Amino acid sequence: MGNGTLYWISIHLIAFYLHKKEQRTGDQMDIVSTVTAASHIANSQVVWSILCICLVVYVFWNSNKREERLLKNLETLTEAQGEQATAMQGISRSLTSLEGRMDRMEKHTYKNKEKDDE
């Protein structure tokens, strides 16, 4: 969407709003006057400034919520990584113990084999 498209959409929305307001209040304005008033409102720097400020506030508010979700996710992942590290340490100890047993078995087997060869 180009800037012109957004401009015309905003004019139509403002015109629709003004038309509905006229229906509620009972004032009768022709469509040309409504579109002209909408065009003046859409061209107003104040309206666009307010919309830009609202957009900035909205973006900051959503980015703050997003950052909170990311930090919560990071904490969860950190806890899971800590659990994995603990599990890996347990596996490492088990492998070290198993390696020690295998070394002792090899020494015992070779020692007995040498005795049998003599």
The 8 nearest C-alpha neighbors of each residue, nearest first, counted from 0:
[[1, 4, 2, 5, 3, 6, 8, 7],
 [0, 2, 4, 3, 5, 6, 7, 8],
 [1, 3, 5, 4, 6, 0, 7, 8],
 [4, 2, 6, 1, 5, 7, 0, 8],
 [3, 5, 7, 1, 6, 2, 0, 8],
 [6, 4, 8, 2, 3, 7, 9, 1],
 [5, 7, 3, 9, 4, 8, 2, 10],
 [8, 6, 10, 4, 9, 5, 11, 3],
 [7, 9, 5, 11, 10, 6, 4, 12],
 [8, 10, 12, 6, 7, 11, 5, 13],
 [11, 9, 7, 13, 37, 8, 12, 38],
 [12, 10, 14, 8, 9, 13, 15, 7],
 [13, 11, 15, 9, 14, 10, 8, 16],
 [12, 14, 16, 10, 37, 15, 11, 9],
 [15, 13, 11, 17, 37, 16, 12, 34],
 [14, 16, 18, 12, 13, 17, 11, 19],
 [15, 17, 13, 19, 14, 18, 20, 12],
 [18, 16, 20, 14, 19, 15, 13, 21],
 [17, 19, 15, 21, 20, 16, 14, 22],
 [20, 18, 22, 16, 21, 17, 15, 23],
 [21, 19, 17, 23, 18, 22, 16, 24],
 [20, 22, 26, 18, 24, 19, 23, 25],
 [21, 23, 19, 25, 20, 24, 18, 26],
 [24, 22, 20, 21, 25, 19, 26, 18],
 [25, 23, 21, 26, 22, 20, 19, 27],
 [24, 26, 22, 23, 21, 27, 20, 28],
 [27, 25, 21, 24, 28, 22, 23, 20],
 [26, 28, 21, 25, 29, 22, 24, 18],
 [29, 27, 32, 26, 30, 33, 21, 18],
 [28, 30, 32, 31, 33, 27, 34, 18],
 [29, 31, 33, 32, 34, 28, 18, 14],
 [32, 30, 34, 33, 29, 35, 28, 36],
 [31, 33, 35, 30, 29, 34, 36, 28],
 [32, 34, 30, 36, 31, 35, 14, 37],
 [33, 35, 37, 31, 14, 36, 32, 38],
 [36, 34, 32, 38, 37, 33, 31, 39],
 [35, 37, 39, 33, 38, 34, 32, 40],
 [38, 36, 34, 40, 14, 13, 10, 35],
 [37, 39, 35, 41, 36, 40, 10, 34],
 [40, 38, 36, 42, 37, 41, 43, 35],
 [39, 41, 37, 43, 38, 42, 36, 46],
 [42, 40, 38, 43, 39, 37, 10, 9],
 [43, 41, 39, 40, 38, 44, 46, 47],
 [42, 44, 40, 45, 41, 46, 39, 47],
 [45, 43, 47, 46, 48, 42, 41, 49],
 [44, 46, 48, 43, 47, 49, 50, 40],
 [47, 45, 49, 48, 44, 43, 50, 41],
 [46, 48, 50, 44, 49, 45, 51, 43],
 [49, 47, 45, 51, 50, 46, 44, 52],
 [48, 50, 52, 46, 47, 51, 53, 45],
 [49, 51, 47, 53, 48, 52, 54, 46],
 [52, 50, 54, 48, 53, 49, 47, 55],
 [51, 53, 49, 55, 54, 50, 48, 56],
 [54, 52, 50, 56, 51, 55, 57, 49],
 [53, 55, 51, 57, 52, 56, 50, 58],
 [56, 54, 52, 58, 57, 53, 59, 51],
 [57, 55, 53, 59, 54, 58, 60, 52],
 [56, 58, 54, 60, 55, 59, 53, 61],
 [57, 59, 55, 61, 60, 56, 62, 54],
 [60, 58, 62, 56, 61, 57, 63, 55],
 [59, 61, 57, 63, 58, 62, 56, 64],
 [62, 60, 64, 58, 63, 59, 65, 57],
 [61, 63, 65, 59, 64, 60, 58, 66],
 [64, 62, 66, 60, 61, 65, 59, 67],
 [65, 63, 61, 67, 62, 66, 68, 60],
 [66, 64, 62, 68, 63, 67, 61, 69],
 [65, 67, 69, 63, 68, 64, 62, 70],
 [66, 68, 64, 70, 65, 69, 71, 63],
 [69, 67, 65, 71, 66, 70, 72, 64],
 [68, 70, 66, 72, 67, 71, 73, 65],
 [71, 69, 73, 67, 72, 68, 66, 74],
 [72, 70, 68, 74, 73, 69, 67, 75],
 [71, 73, 69, 75, 70, 74, 68, 76],
 [72, 74, 70, 76, 71, 75, 77, 69],
 [75, 73, 77, 71, 72, 76, 70, 78],
 [76, 74, 72, 78, 73, 77, 79, 71],
 [75, 77, 79, 73, 78, 74, 80, 72],
 [76, 78, 74, 80, 79, 75, 73, 81],
 [79, 77, 81, 75, 80, 76, 74, 82],
 [80, 78, 76, 82, 81, 77, 83, 75],
 [79, 81, 83, 77, 82, 78, 76, 84],
 [82, 80, 84, 78, 83, 79, 77, 85],
 [83, 81, 79, 85, 80, 84, 86, 78],
 [82, 84, 80, 86, 81, 85, 87, 79],
 [83, 85, 87, 81, 86, 82, 80, 88],
 [86, 84, 82, 88, 83, 87, 81, 89],
 [85, 87, 83, 89, 84, 88, 82, 90],
 [86, 88, 84, 90, 89, 85, 91, 83],
 [89, 87, 91, 85, 90, 86, 92, 84],
 [90, 88, 86, 92, 87, 91, 93, 85],
 [89, 91, 87, 93, 88, 92, 94, 86],
 [90, 92, 88, 94, 89, 93, 87, 95],
 [93, 91, 95, 89, 94, 90, 96, 88],
 [92, 94, 90, 96, 91, 95, 97, 89],
 [95, 93, 97, 91, 96, 92, 98, 90],
 [96, 94, 98, 92, 97, 93, 91, 99],
 [95, 97, 93, 99, 94, 98, 92, 100],
 [98, 96, 94, 100, 99, 95, 93, 101],
 [97, 99, 95, 101, 96, 100, 94, 102],
 [100, 98, 102, 96, 97, 101, 95, 103],
 [101, 99, 103, 97, 102, 98, 104, 96],
 [100, 102, 104, 98, 103, 99, 105, 97],
 [103, 101, 105, 99, 100, 104, 98, 106],
 [102, 104, 100, 106, 101, 105, 107, 99],
 [103, 105, 101, 107, 102, 106, 108, 100],
 [106, 104, 108, 102, 107, 103, 109, 101],
 [107, 105, 103, 109, 104, 108, 110, 102],
 [106, 108, 104, 110, 105, 109, 103, 111],
 [107, 109, 105, 111, 110, 106, 104, 112],
 [110, 108, 112, 106, 111, 107, 105, 113],
 [111, 109, 107, 113, 112, 108, 106, 114],
 [110, 112, 114, 108, 109, 113, 107, 115],
 [113, 111, 109, 115, 114, 110, 108, 116],
 [112, 114, 116, 110, 115, 111, 109, 117],
 [115, 113, 111, 117, 112, 116, 110, 109],
 [114, 116, 112, 113, 117, 111, 110, 109],
 [117, 115, 113, 114, 112, 111, 110, 109],
 [116, 114, 115, 113, 112, 111, 110, 109]]
